[in-house]
Structure formats: C-alpha cells, structure tokens
Amino acid sequence: MTDTASVIALHDIRKVFQTDEVETHALSDVHLDVRRGEYVSISGPSGCGKTTLLSILGLLDTASSGSYTLNGHDVAGLNAAQRARIRNAEIGFIFQAFNLIGDLSVQENVELPLTYRGGIDAGERRARVQEALERVGMAHRMRHYPAQLSGGQQQRVAVARALVGKPAILLADEPTGNLDSRNGEAVMALLAELHQGGATICMVTHDARYAELAQRKIRLFDGRVVDEDTFDRLRREDEQRLDALIGQHVEVDA
C-alpha cells in the first residue's frame, strides 16, 4: 500500500564531477518522488548514473544543484554530521557485498546501527534485533558469525540490519549481485514480502528481470530519467553504434 506522502522528493538534481581537464555530467535534470509504501526500481546501463543517484539518495554524496527532501527533511544544505544523523535514522542500506563485520556475531552486526544511534537501552536494542531477524527468517542464527553463513543468509542478515532502525526507506544497491540465481530469487522474494508489509524500497539493479518486479520502474540513460520507449530506443542506438565499431575493427584486422 502507498499513501500520498513523499518519502523522497528530488527536484532538478544535477551532479557534475570536475577535474582540471574535463567536466562530467553524471546526473542532469533528475526529478523523482518516492511515496511511502512504494517499491521502486532504478535501472539502466553501466555508467548511466545509477550509483551516483543512489549515493545522493543515501546522503553519501551531495548534488551539485537541485533540492532533495527526505521524509520531510530538506537535506541539501546539511553538514556532514547532520547528514550522518539523518542517514542513520531514516535510511536502511542493503549492499551488494553484504558489508557484515566478520568478527561480530549476527546479533551484533544487526544491532550496530542502533548502537551508533545512541539513546536506545540494551533491552530495546535486543528486542528490535530479535524482531528484525525474525522478519528475515534468521533469528535461529543469531549467535553465528558471517563466515558460518551462506551468501543468501548473509544478505538476509544485511536486510535485518537495514530494517532494525525502522527507517523511512530501504535503499538496495544491486542486492542480488553477489548471489547465485536461487539465492538471488530468495532475496527478491524477501523484498517483495517486506514491501507487502508496508516497507518503502528503492532498489538499483542492472538485472531487467528484477527491475520488473518493482511496483514502479525508473530508467536512467546518460544521467537522465527517461520513459520506457525512449530508454529502449537509446539502448538500441547504443547497440548499433557498438556493432558498427566492432565491424570497423574486424575490417582493419582482416
């Protein structure tokens, strides 16, 4: 279920990377609203700006211009410490590489965001960890360490860690990228289940199959949000240019 409140509101977001010799426009004129309870996928070819956009959404990077409101907070002008506090309270991250700490138990890994947040007593932290692990079917592995878990199990623990702080939104960065197809499908089923339970999810993926499972699909091409027809046309043109370039090299080699 979705409601009319926007958890994420981007308006005219631009991101420019500058060096002494070149100026690269990673994102241009990006407008995006994600409403509470939505499940949104962001897809596109390599180099299209997906990672840059996710970094901005996760307050890990700042836009060069434009406005960004996260769960009612205008975050564009915040300093690093303020961004870190809002990031910890409002965003749950699910990474491709799991990013679990090897010498901490499953329980300790999931509890870590609450420890950093502060102001939550040990009893409440334990209760939240138990609840989060039960939601992903990993409460029975609470005392285990990451090395004792399969890749799929590690990703489930990572999802629990993202959930434990009760964030406004879950940001998933290629959550199946390090998993085989069976475990990847299991993690996608878990995300669908969380969405059905009311979670707001924004997922970056290069896998068109998984992008289609989202409630709404956002497509990026050369740093811009495009509609499906435009995306398909631009992708075909790119493929034709690549085929022509390969053909030229084959002729030269011959």
C-alpha positions as CSV (number, residue, x, y, z in Angstrom):
1,M,0.0,0.0,0.0
2,T,1.2,3.6,-0.7
3,D,-0.1,6.9,0.6
4,T,0.3,10.4,-0.7
5,A,3.3,11.4,1.5
6,S,6.6,11.5,-0.4
7,V,9.5,9.9,1.5
8,I,11.9,11.1,-1.2
9,A,11.4,14.2,-3.4
10,L,14.1,15.2,-5.8
11,H,13.7,18.3,-7.9
12,D,16.1,19.2,-10.8
13,I,19.0,17.3,-9.3
14,R,22.3,17.7,-11.1
15,K,25.7,16.1,-10.3
16,V,28.9,17.3,-12.1
17,F,32.3,15.9,-11.5
18,Q,35.1,18.2,-12.3
19,T,38.8,17.8,-12.9
20,D,41.4,20.1,-14.3
21,E,40.8,18.8,-17.8
22,V,37.2,17.6,-18.0
23,E,33.7,18.2,-16.7
24,T,31.5,15.1,-16.4
25,H,27.7,15.5,-16.0
26,A,26.7,12.3,-14.1
27,L,23.1,13.4,-13.5
28,S,21.0,16.0,-15.2
29,D,17.5,17.4,-14.5
30,V,16.5,14.4,-12.3
31,H,13.1,14.7,-10.8
32,L,11.9,11.8,-8.6
33,D,9.2,11.2,-6.0
34,V,9.0,8.0,-4.0
35,R,5.9,7.8,-1.9
36,R,5.5,5.9,1.4
37,G,5.0,2.2,0.8
38,E,6.2,2.3,-2.8
39,Y,8.7,-0.2,-4.3
40,V,10.7,1.5,-7.0
41,S,13.5,0.1,-9.1
42,I,16.2,2.2,-10.8
43,S,17.8,0.5,-13.8
44,G,20.0,1.4,-16.8
45,P,23.3,0.5,-18.5
46,S,26.7,0.8,-16.8
47,G,27.7,4.4,-16.5
48,C,24.2,5.8,-16.7
49,G,24.3,7.4,-13.2
50,K,22.6,4.7,-11.0
51,T,25.4,4.6,-8.4
52,T,25.7,8.4,-8.3
53,L,21.9,8.7,-7.8
54,L,21.9,6.1,-5.0
55,S,24.8,7.8,-3.3
56,I,22.8,11.1,-3.3
57,L,19.6,9.4,-2.1
58,G,21.6,7.7,0.7
59,L,23.2,11.0,1.8
60,L,26.6,9.6,1.0
61,D,27.2,12.3,-1.6
62,T,25.7,15.7,-2.4
63,A,24.2,17.0,-5.6
64,S,25.8,19.9,-7.4
65,S,22.4,21.6,-7.6
66,G,18.7,20.9,-7.0
67,S,16.6,20.1,-4.0
68,Y,16.3,16.9,-2.0
69,T,13.7,16.3,0.7
70,L,13.9,13.1,2.7
71,N,10.9,12.2,4.9
72,G,10.2,15.9,5.4
73,H,13.8,17.0,5.9
74,D,15.4,19.4,3.4
75,V,18.9,17.7,3.3
76,A,20.6,19.8,0.6
77,G,22.3,22.2,2.9
78,L,23.2,20.0,5.8
79,N,26.7,19.5,7.1
80,A,28.4,16.0,7.3
81,A,27.4,15.4,10.9
82,Q,23.8,16.3,10.3
83,R,23.6,14.1,7.2
84,A,25.1,11.2,9.2
85,R,22.4,11.6,11.9
86,I,19.6,11.7,9.4
87,R,21.1,8.8,7.4
88,N,21.3,6.6,10.5
89,A,17.7,7.4,11.5
90,E,15.9,7.5,8.1
91,I,17.7,5.1,5.7
92,G,18.3,1.4,5.7
93,F,21.1,0.3,3.4
94,I,21.3,-3.1,1.6
95,F,24.6,-3.5,-0.2
96,Q,25.7,-5.9,-2.9
97,A,28.7,-7.0,-0.8
98,F,26.6,-7.5,2.4
99,N,29.2,-5.4,4.4
100,L,28.9,-7.6,7.5
101,I,31.7,-7.3,10.1
102,G,33.4,-10.7,10.3
103,D,34.4,-10.7,13.9
104,L,30.9,-9.7,15.1
105,S,28.0,-12.2,15.5
106,V,24.8,-11.9,13.5
107,Q,23.2,-10.3,16.6
108,E,26.0,-7.7,17.0
109,N,26.0,-6.9,13.2
110,V,22.3,-6.2,13.2
111,E,22.5,-4.2,16.5
112,L,25.3,-1.9,15.2
113,P,23.1,0.8,13.7
114,L,21.2,1.2,17.0
115,T,24.5,1.4,18.9
116,Y,25.7,4.2,16.7
117,R,22.4,6.0,17.0
118,G,22.5,6.1,20.8
119,G,19.7,6.7,23.3
120,I,18.3,3.2,23.0
121,D,18.8,1.0,26.0
122,A,20.1,-2.5,25.7
123,G,16.8,-4.2,26.3
124,E,15.1,-2.3,23.5
125,R,18.1,-3.0,21.2
126,R,17.8,-6.7,21.8
127,A,14.1,-6.7,21.2
128,R,14.5,-4.8,17.9
129,V,17.3,-7.1,16.8
130,Q,15.1,-10.2,17.5
131,E,12.2,-8.7,15.6
132,A,14.3,-7.8,12.6
133,L,15.9,-11.2,12.4
134,E,12.6,-12.9,12.8
135,R,11.3,-10.9,9.8
136,V,14.0,-12.3,7.6
137,G,13.9,-15.8,9.0
138,M,17.4,-15.6,10.6
139,A,16.7,-15.5,14.3
140,H,17.9,-19.0,14.7
141,R,21.4,-17.9,13.5
142,M,21.7,-15.0,16.0
143,R,24.9,-16.4,17.6
144,H,26.6,-17.3,14.4
145,Y,29.3,-15.3,12.5
146,P,29.2,-14.2,8.9
147,A,31.7,-16.8,7.8
148,Q,29.4,-19.5,9.1
149,L,26.6,-18.4,6.8
150,S,25.9,-18.8,3.1
151,G,25.8,-15.8,0.8
152,G,22.0,-15.8,0.8
153,Q,21.9,-16.0,4.6
154,Q,24.4,-13.1,4.9
155,Q,22.2,-11.0,2.7
156,R,19.2,-11.8,4.8
157,V,21.2,-10.6,7.9
158,A,22.1,-7.5,6.0
159,V,18.4,-6.9,5.3
160,A,17.7,-7.3,9.0
161,R,20.4,-4.7,9.8
162,A,18.8,-2.3,7.4
163,L,15.4,-2.9,9.0
164,V,16.3,-2.7,12.7
165,G,16.3,1.1,12.9
166,K,12.8,1.3,11.4
167,P,13.9,3.6,8.6
168,A,11.7,5.6,6.4
169,I,13.2,3.9,3.3
170,L,15.3,0.9,2.3
171,L,17.9,1.6,-0.3
172,A,19.1,-1.6,-2.0
173,D,22.2,-1.4,-4.2
174,E,22.3,-4.4,-6.5
175,P,21.1,-6.7,-3.6
176,T,21.5,-9.9,-5.7
177,G,24.8,-9.0,-7.4
178,N,26.9,-11.4,-5.3
179,L,24.4,-14.2,-5.2
180,D,23.6,-17.2,-7.4
181,S,20.2,-17.3,-9.1
182,R,18.5,-19.3,-6.4
183,N,19.6,-17.1,-3.5
184,G,19.0,-14.0,-5.6
185,E,15.4,-15.0,-6.2
186,A,15.0,-15.7,-2.5
187,V,16.2,-12.2,-1.6
188,M,13.9,-10.7,-4.2
189,A,11.0,-12.6,-2.7
190,L,12.0,-11.3,0.7
191,L,12.0,-7.7,-0.6
192,A,8.6,-8.3,-2.1
193,E,7.3,-9.6,1.2
194,L,8.7,-6.6,3.1
195,H,7.0,-4.3,0.6
196,Q,3.7,-6.1,1.1
197,G,4.2,-5.5,4.8
198,G,4.5,-1.7,4.2
199,A,8.2,-1.1,3.6
200,T,9.3,1.6,1.2
201,I,12.0,0.3,-1.1
202,C,14.2,2.0,-3.7
203,M,16.4,-0.6,-5.5
204,V,19.2,-0.1,-8.0
205,T,19.7,-3.1,-10.3
206,H,21.2,-3.9,-13.6
207,D,19.0,-7.1,-13.9
208,A,16.0,-6.3,-16.0
209,R,14.1,-9.3,-14.6
210,Y,14.4,-8.0,-11.0
211,A,13.6,-4.4,-12.1
212,E,10.3,-5.6,-13.4
213,L,9.3,-7.0,-10.0
214,A,9.1,-3.5,-8.6
215,Q,5.9,-1.6,-8.3
216,R,7.3,1.3,-10.3
217,K,10.3,1.3,-12.7
218,I,12.7,4.3,-13.2
219,R,15.1,4.1,-16.1
220,L,18.3,6.1,-16.3
221,F,20.2,6.8,-19.5
222,D,23.2,9.1,-19.6
223,G,22.3,10.6,-16.3
224,R,18.7,11.4,-17.2
225,V,15.4,9.8,-16.2
226,V,13.7,8.6,-19.4
227,D,10.4,6.8,-20.2
228,E,10.4,3.2,-21.3
229,D,10.1,3.9,-25.1
230,T,12.9,6.4,-25.0
231,F,15.1,4.0,-23.0
232,D,14.5,1.2,-25.5
233,R,15.3,3.5,-28.4
234,L,18.5,4.8,-26.9
235,R,19.6,1.3,-25.9
236,R,19.1,0.1,-29.5
237,E,21.1,3.1,-30.9
238,D,23.9,2.3,-28.4
239,E,24.0,-1.3,-29.5
240,Q,24.0,-0.3,-33.2
241,R,27.0,2.0,-32.6
242,L,28.8,-0.7,-30.8
243,D,28.1,-3.2,-33.5
244,A,29.4,-0.7,-36.1
245,L,32.6,-0.1,-34.1
246,I,33.2,-3.8,-33.7
247,G,32.7,-4.2,-37.5
248,Q,35.3,-1.5,-38.2
249,H,37.9,-3.2,-36.1
250,V,37.2,-6.6,-37.7
251,E,37.7,-5.0,-41.2
252,V,41.0,-3.4,-40.0
253,D,42.3,-6.7,-38.6
254,A,41.4,-8.5,-41.8
